[in-house]
Amino acid sequence: MLVRERVKNQLGYPEAAKDMIKPKSLFTAVEQYSMGTSRSLDDYLQIVGLNMNTKEVTYTAWCETGMPPPGFEKYEHLYQA
């Protein structure tokens, strides 16, 4: 249960804000286990169609149809059958 709250905090769930989670030791070394630095969490969530505030999933046609996600069109040649 505690680890889930840590992960929810890392993913930006509003109900898992740092000031709402106890014990605070859950955040020990949290920066070492992040989502990485290739893109911001907001950019990633938009690409995969997730909204943590409204708990909605957007249809991601690019994934369903085997096309590159928005912003990655330069890799379209890799998706050719």
C-alpha positions as CSV (number, residue, x, y, z in Angstrom):
1,M,0.0,0.0,0.0
2,L,2.8,2.4,0.9
3,V,4.8,1.9,-2.3
4,R,1.6,2.5,-4.4
5,E,1.3,6.0,-2.8
6,R,4.9,6.7,-3.7
7,V,4.4,5.7,-7.3
8,K,1.1,7.7,-7.5
9,N,3.0,10.7,-6.2
10,Q,5.7,10.2,-8.9
11,L,3.0,10.0,-11.6
12,G,1.3,13.2,-10.4
13,Y,-1.9,12.0,-8.8
14,P,-3.3,15.0,-6.9
15,E,-4.5,12.9,-4.0
16,A,-0.9,11.6,-3.5
17,A,0.7,15.0,-3.1
18,K,3.8,14.9,-1.0
19,D,2.2,16.8,1.9
20,M,-0.6,14.2,2.0
21,I,1.5,11.1,2.3
22,K,2.9,9.6,5.5
23,P,5.4,8.4,6.5
24,K,7.7,10.9,4.8
25,S,10.3,8.2,4.7
26,L,8.5,7.0,1.5
27,F,10.3,9.8,-0.3
28,T,13.8,8.6,0.7
29,A,15.9,8.6,-2.5
30,V,12.8,9.2,-4.7
31,E,14.8,11.3,-7.2
32,Q,16.9,8.2,-7.9
33,Y,13.9,6.3,-9.1
34,S,12.2,8.8,-11.4
35,M,10.7,8.6,-14.8
36,G,14.0,9.7,-16.3
37,T,15.0,12.9,-18.1
38,S,14.2,12.3,-21.8
39,R,10.9,14.1,-21.5
40,S,8.8,15.7,-18.8
41,L,6.2,13.7,-17.0
42,D,3.5,16.0,-18.5
43,D,4.8,15.3,-22.0
44,Y,4.8,11.6,-21.4
45,L,1.3,11.5,-20.0
46,Q,0.0,13.5,-22.9
47,I,1.7,11.1,-25.4
48,V,0.2,8.0,-23.8
49,G,-3.2,9.7,-23.2
50,L,-3.4,9.8,-19.4
51,N,-4.8,12.6,-17.3
52,M,-4.1,12.0,-13.6
53,N,-6.3,14.9,-12.5
54,T,-9.5,13.8,-14.2
55,K,-8.6,10.1,-14.2
56,E,-9.3,9.9,-17.9
57,V,-7.6,7.9,-20.7
58,T,-7.6,9.5,-24.1
59,Y,-7.9,7.2,-27.1
60,T,-4.4,6.9,-28.5
61,A,-5.0,6.0,-32.2
62,W,-1.3,6.1,-32.9
63,C,-0.8,3.1,-30.6
64,E,-3.9,1.2,-31.8
65,T,-2.9,1.7,-35.5
66,G,0.8,1.1,-35.2
67,M,1.9,4.6,-36.0
68,P,4.4,6.8,-34.1
69,P,3.1,9.0,-31.4
70,P,2.6,12.8,-31.9
71,G,6.0,14.5,-32.1
72,F,7.8,11.3,-33.3
73,E,6.8,11.4,-37.0
74,K,10.4,11.4,-38.0
75,Y,10.4,7.7,-37.0
76,E,7.4,6.8,-39.2
77,H,9.7,4.8,-41.5
78,L,10.3,2.4,-38.6
79,Y,6.6,1.6,-38.4
80,Q,6.2,0.4,-42.0
81,A,4.9,-3.1,-42.4
